[in-house]
């Protein structure tokens, strides 16, 4: 089928350039807080091996450049006069692009600086202190698409967009947020998010460990249930760290500890305990450096990367791992399924952490003087288990009651909504650089871009019973979240990016892209994996079983040694142009089937209405005057029904290849 590009704004090459800007992230050398390249002498440490790109701070200038590049290519793009005044009318779209003023914003009648939202208090205070001019408030078309994607992983339907834009209710944005938070789609999106964070999978090839699909599905159900029931996150953390039982197929929470199981020739049990401990520190404290410290002292390895890590010792890390020293994992065969299930209990070992290894995947553990074992000791305070308390249960209590637990939890969420965390990467916390009332010695600086806000969010999280939905509501309702991503590049100051003075764009997840095509085309696929059958990509129980080349092109990771990545890549453009995920949606409805988007468009009496139908369904907005003219020119060549259908297919295909579609802005 011949394809025509309707207007210069549609050029796919621009999409490739924009998407490719993030590819450079993994190629950056390590840098310390002053920007100096760090020379690493211990190259065999896993921390500096193939996974090193996970630990490289994201380049905010590159992210800002990507945002500028993408927003320049948006059909609604227009130069802003300095932040607060949008000049959209200059592109001829003002009649169709609704603006926020006039009752459409949360906190109507208040300026952002007088907002009751604690996020806006700290963010706009920083704007004033540093002379930053924030972007204009986003319009209603952009807002409903942005917040629907962020909260549910799906784009809004055309009916939802037009209804929301026409609504004059002052609290309509807050009302929309509540509707999305109460939707089953919210459960789907955040089951996927926490499935990524908790590495829920049927197997981890890098660890030679499997829980089978039975364990994976049980864990998936556990995550869905706690999100549905609103279980406080500290209780979730306690369950994952401290639960014990005899069947991981029925107790889904048991599967998380098994992600730390290490097997192989000459592998001692301490390697498993250390990996489990590293998982606790990374997932629940945001401190991935612990994995490094369980191999060697921080000095000489982390002292230019982490003030805390540089002075922390391997012996102290053993104390943290000591909480796992009674943990036993067993995998007998389940009589019902004939599959290996897992026991997780604390009955097989009775001593403290022994220093007696000479083999395994970590350096030898040998006595320190006369000390041949290490007692459990929490790294931030030195506490051990209470009298009569199990070791792992003591760890669960200490971790989930630590203020850092709340800081890490809200920072993971912030990074998902704002593309970067207040501490970024979100699992690279330096505990000695977090207190604004006790700043670190020069040349170190406070780590968080807004340390007072980070602490306030953590305090608010605790005060609201560790409710993740509450924190999401707080973020989505903030004036900060509702700022535009567009900004005049001639007046934008790159130093304002750490202040969150505009919204950074992000490329859609693989599941979001597939489901956006499903919603907009009104043609529903059926996905299958094992015995499971479902209609939405966001309902996959794990990313590695997403078989579609389309979804794999968007780098969903495997929840083992390949994390989900936001990078752009050539294959993403190729699948958008050629994959059946797109091509099979460019069809008219079969008899008796729901009316496909193509059929809806062809039923329009004129080309303007046809174009409007495609735009509002695929891009959640109407075309600008220039886009409408270009589309009418293309469609005007369709002198017969057959040719008109072909030209409509071409226009529809083109919209799926616009940056508007593949980026959340």
CORTA-V495171 format. One record per backbone hydrogen bond with DSSP energy under -0.5 kcal/mol. CO is the residue of the C=O (numbers start at 1). NH is the residue of the N-H. Records with the same first field share a line. If there is no record, write none. Layout:
CO=NH + NH
This chain:
4=6
7=10
8=11
11=14 + 15
12=16
13=17
14=18
15=19
16=20
17=21
18=21
19=22 + 568
20=23
21=24
22=25
23=26
24=27 + 28
25=28
30=38
32=35
36=32
38=40
39=41
41=43
42=45
45=48
46=49 + 51
49=52
50=53
51=54
52=55
53=56
55=57
58=60
59=63
60=64
61=65
62=66
63=67
64=68
65=69
66=70
67=71
68=72
69=73
70=73
71=74
74=77
84=86
85=81
87=90
88=91 + 93
89=92
91=625 + 626
93=96 + 97
96=98
98=140
100=104
105=108
107=110
111=114
112=115
117=121
118=122
119=123
120=124
121=125
122=126
123=127
124=128
125=129
126=130
127=131 + 132
128=131
132=134
136=484
139=143
140=144
141=145
142=146
143=147
144=148
145=149
146=150
147=151
148=152 + 153 + 154
149=153
157=161
158=162
159=163
160=164
161=165
162=166
163=167
169=172
171=175
172=176
173=177
174=178
175=179
176=180
177=181
178=182
180=183
183=186 + 187
184=188
185=189
186=190
187=191
188=192
189=193
190=194
191=195
192=196
193=197
194=198
195=200
196=199
199=201
202=211 + 212
204=207 + 208 + 209
205=208
207=263
209=204
211=215
212=216
213=217
214=218
215=219
216=220
217=221
218=222
219=223
220=224
221=225
222=226
223=227
224=228
225=229
226=230 + 231
232=235 + 236
233=237
234=238
235=239
236=240
237=241
238=242
239=243
245=344
247=250 + 251
250=252
251=254
252=255
253=256
254=257 + 258
255=259
256=259
257=260
258=261
264=267
266=268
268=271 + 272
269=272 + 273
270=274
271=275
272=276
273=277
274=278
275=279
276=280
277=281
278=282
279=283
280=284 + 285
281=285 + 287
282=286
286=288 + 429
287=290
288=291 + 292
289=292 + 293
290=294
292=295 + 296
298=301 + 302 + 303
302=305 + 306
306=310
307=311
308=311 + 312
309=312
312=298
313=317
314=318
315=319
316=320
317=321
318=322
319=377
320=323
321=324
322=325
324=327
326=349
328=345
330=343
332=341
334=338
339=334 + 341
342=248
343=330
344=245
345=328
353=374
354=356
357=365
364=366
365=357
367=369
368=371
370=372
371=368
372=355
374=353
378=382
379=381
383=378
386=389
390=394
391=395
392=396
393=397
394=398
395=399
396=400
397=401
398=402
399=402
402=405 + 406
403=407
404=408
405=409
406=410
407=411
408=412
409=413
410=414
411=415
412=416
413=417
414=418
415=419
418=420
422=449
425=428
427=288
429=431
430=433
431=434
433=447 + 448
434=436
435=438
441=444
448=451
450=454
451=455
452=456
453=457
454=458
455=459
456=460
457=461
458=462
459=463
460=464
461=466 + 467
462=465
464=467
466=233 + 468
467=471
468=472
469=473
470=474
471=475
472=476
473=477
474=478
475=478
478=482
480=483
482=138
484=503
488=491 + 492
492=494
493=496
494=497
496=499 + 501
497=500
501=135
506=664
509=513
510=514
511=515
512=516
513=517
514=518
515=519
516=520
517=521
518=522 + 523
521=597
522=524
523=525
527=534
529=532
532=529
534=527
536=539
537=540
542=545
543=546
545=547
548=552
549=553
550=554
551=554
552=555
555=565
562=558 + 559
569=572 + 573
570=573 + 574
571=575
572=576
573=577
574=578
575=579
579=582 + 583
580=584
582=585
583=586
585=587
590=593
596=600
597=601
598=602
599=603
601=604
606=610
607=611
608=612
609=613
610=614
611=615
612=616
613=617
614=618
615=619 + 620 + 621
624=628
625=629
626=630
627=631
628=632
629=633
630=634
631=635
632=636
634=637
635=638
637=639
640=644
641=645
642=646
643=647
644=648
645=649
646=650
647=651
648=652
649=653
650=654
651=655
652=656
653=657
654=657
655=658
658=661 + 662
659=663
662=508
663=665
664=506
